[in-house]
Each structure stands twice: as structure tokens, then as C-alpha cells.
């Protein structure tokens, strides 16, 4: 291959890589305190490429996941919750404590699993909480050891 042609091919590849890199965004997230737990790595590699119609985004923190813009955020390695009076529900075969509703987000944290996983879903979006958390729950069940505790009083969680 002539040198000028090799340079043209190389320049085209560099331009394509720059174009693709410029189109992707990385979401800045704070890792959880126990994000370096090996079980979080197990979960991270199993996270789905999409939840509902929301595509997965790149994140800059260990043991995290994000989908949408980000509409859904996951952090593995949060403090495992103690038994509480919070609403406890089972979605996708995983027990979740429904944390106090925030103005813009609804947060859930796994119950009876170590390390614990927090999922935050932006409110006001046309999202199906059930299908999103079901999809994420399958990664949790495959990546973490079985639960050591369960909800004793399960409540149906609203769809949004």
C-alpha cells in the first residue's frame, strides 16, 4: 500500500474515533463507600445495556450504572440498611426498601443483600418503575450471593 494511502486511511480512522468519542458523554457519579467490593464487580459486568427504552451510559465511578440522560442511576456498595419501617417491596425477585421520596427522584435500596445496591429513578418521567427495577434485579440476583434477610411486610410499589 502506498505511503500516502496508508496516511489517508490512518487519518480517516483517527477522525472517525474522534467523532465517536465526541458523541459519547460520561456521567459523573460518586462511588459508594464499598464500591470496591468484589461482588459489585460481579453485578457491574452483568448490568443490562438498556432498561426499558433507556440506553446505558458511560459512568466515571466504580460499581455504578446509568441509563437515559441519566433517568436511572445505580450505585453498588452502599451501606446495607437495617430493618426499618420504610415500605419494603419485592421487584424482580429482590427485596427493596423504598426510601423517602425526594422532590425529583425516587430511591430504592436492596434489603438483605451485601453489598447493598441503590437505584435512583427520576420522577416525572414516563418510565415504568416495575420493568426498570425488574431488569436491574436480574443482574443483582446473578451477581450477588442470595439474600440473608427478607421483607416481612411487603407492599405493592406504585408504577411511577
C-alpha positions as CSV (number, residue, x, y, z in Angstrom):
1,X,0.0,0.0,0.0
2,X,1.5,3.4,-0.9
3,X,2.5,5.6,1.9
4,X,0.0,8.4,1.0
5,X,-2.8,5.9,1.0
6,X,-1.8,4.5,4.5
7,X,-1.7,8.0,5.8
8,X,-5.2,8.7,4.4
9,X,-6.5,5.5,6.0
10,X,-4.9,6.4,9.3
11,X,-6.2,9.9,9.2
12,X,-9.7,8.6,8.4
13,X,-9.6,6.2,11.4
14,X,-8.4,9.0,13.7
15,X,-11.2,11.3,12.5
16,X,-13.8,8.5,13.0
17,X,-12.5,7.8,16.5
18,X,-12.6,11.5,17.4
19,X,-16.2,11.7,16.0
20,X,-17.4,8.7,18.0
21,X,-15.7,9.9,21.2
22,X,-17.2,13.4,20.8
23,X,-20.7,11.9,20.6
24,X,-20.5,9.9,23.8
25,X,-20.9,11.5,27.2
26,X,-19.7,10.3,30.5
27,X,-21.9,10.7,33.6
28,X,-20.1,11.8,36.7
29,X,-21.2,9.8,39.7
30,X,-19.8,9.4,43.2
31,X,-18.9,5.8,44.0
32,X,-20.4,4.2,47.2
33,X,-18.2,3.6,50.2
34,X,-17.9,-0.2,49.4
35,X,-17.8,0.1,45.6
36,X,-14.5,-1.9,45.6
37,X,-16.3,-5.0,47.0
38,X,-15.7,-7.9,44.5
39,X,-19.4,-8.6,44.5
40,X,-20.0,-5.1,43.0
41,X,-17.7,-6.1,40.1
42,X,-19.9,-9.2,39.5
43,X,-23.0,-7.0,39.3
44,X,-21.4,-4.3,37.2
45,X,-20.4,-6.7,34.4
46,X,-24.0,-8.1,34.3
47,X,-25.8,-4.7,34.1
48,X,-28.1,-4.5,31.1
49,X,-27.3,-2.4,28.0
50,X,-30.8,-0.9,28.3
51,X,-33.6,-0.8,30.8
52,X,-37.0,-0.2,29.1
53,X,-36.2,2.2,26.3
54,X,-33.3,3.8,28.1
55,X,-29.8,3.0,26.9
56,X,-26.9,2.6,29.2
57,X,-24.4,5.5,29.6
58,X,-20.7,5.5,30.5
59,X,-20.0,6.5,34.1
60,X,-16.8,7.6,35.7
61,X,-17.2,5.8,39.0
62,X,-16.6,2.2,40.0
63,X,-19.6,0.0,40.5
64,X,-22.1,2.4,39.0
65,X,-24.6,2.3,36.1
66,X,-26.7,4.9,34.4
67,X,-29.4,4.8,31.8
68,X,-31.2,7.6,29.9
69,X,-29.8,11.0,30.4
70,X,-29.5,9.8,33.3
71,X,-33.0,8.9,34.2
72,X,-31.9,5.8,36.2
73,X,-28.7,5.7,38.3
74,X,-27.3,2.6,40.2
75,X,-24.6,2.6,42.8
76,X,-23.3,-0.7,44.3
77,X,-21.7,-0.8,47.7
78,X,-24.0,1.5,49.7
79,X,-24.5,0.9,53.4
80,X,-26.8,-2.2,53.9
81,X,-30.0,-0.9,55.5
82,X,-31.1,-2.2,58.9
83,X,-34.6,-3.4,59.4
84,X,-36.9,-0.4,59.2
85,X,-40.4,0.9,59.0
86,X,-39.9,2.0,55.4
87,X,-42.0,0.5,52.6
88,X,-40.5,-2.8,51.5
89,X,-41.4,-4.3,48.2
90,X,-40.2,-7.2,46.0
91,X,-39.4,-6.4,42.4
92,X,-37.8,-8.9,40.1
93,X,-37.2,-11.3,43.0
94,X,-35.2,-8.8,45.0
95,X,-36.5,-7.1,48.2
96,X,-36.1,-3.3,48.0
97,X,-36.7,-0.6,50.7
98,X,-38.4,2.4,49.2
99,X,-36.6,5.4,50.6
100,X,-38.3,8.7,51.4
101,X,-39.4,10.3,48.1
102,X,-37.2,13.2,47.1
103,X,-38.5,16.1,45.0
104,X,-37.0,14.9,41.7
105,X,-36.0,11.3,42.4
106,X,-37.3,8.1,43.9
107,X,-34.6,6.0,45.5
108,X,-34.7,2.3,46.4
109,X,-32.0,0.2,48.2
110,X,-31.8,-3.6,48.2
111,X,-32.7,-5.2,51.5
112,X,-31.0,-8.3,52.8
113,X,-28.1,-8.2,50.3
114,X,-24.5,-7.4,50.8
115,X,-23.2,-5.2,49.4
116,X,-26.4,-3.2,49.1
117,X,-27.3,-1.5,45.8
118,X,-29.1,1.8,45.5
119,X,-31.2,2.7,42.4
120,X,-32.4,6.2,41.8
121,X,-35.1,6.9,39.2
122,X,-36.0,10.4,38.1
123,X,-39.7,11.2,38.9
124,X,-42.0,12.8,36.3
125,X,-40.6,10.7,33.5
126,X,-42.7,8.3,31.5
127,X,-40.9,5.3,32.9
128,X,-42.1,2.0,34.2
129,X,-40.5,1.5,37.6
130,X,-41.5,-2.1,37.6
131,X,-39.8,-3.1,34.4
132,X,-36.7,-1.0,35.1
133,X,-36.1,-2.5,38.5
134,X,-37.1,-6.0,37.3
135,X,-34.3,-5.7,34.6
136,X,-31.7,-4.5,37.1
137,X,-32.8,-7.1,39.7
138,X,-31.8,-9.9,37.4
139,X,-28.2,-8.6,37.4
140,X,-28.3,-8.4,41.2
141,X,-29.6,-11.9,41.6
142,X,-26.9,-13.3,39.2
143,X,-24.1,-11.2,40.7
144,X,-24.7,-11.3,44.4
145,X,-25.0,-14.1,47.0
146,X,-28.5,-15.0,48.0
147,X,-30.3,-12.6,50.4
148,X,-29.7,-13.1,54.1
149,X,-32.9,-11.3,55.1
150,X,-36.3,-10.6,53.6
151,X,-39.1,-8.1,53.8
152,X,-41.6,-9.3,56.4
153,X,-44.4,-6.9,55.3
154,X,-44.3,-6.4,51.6
155,X,-46.2,-3.6,49.9
156,X,-47.0,-3.1,46.2
157,X,-44.9,-0.3,44.9
158,X,-46.7,2.2,42.6
159,X,-45.8,2.0,38.9
160,X,-44.5,5.6,38.9
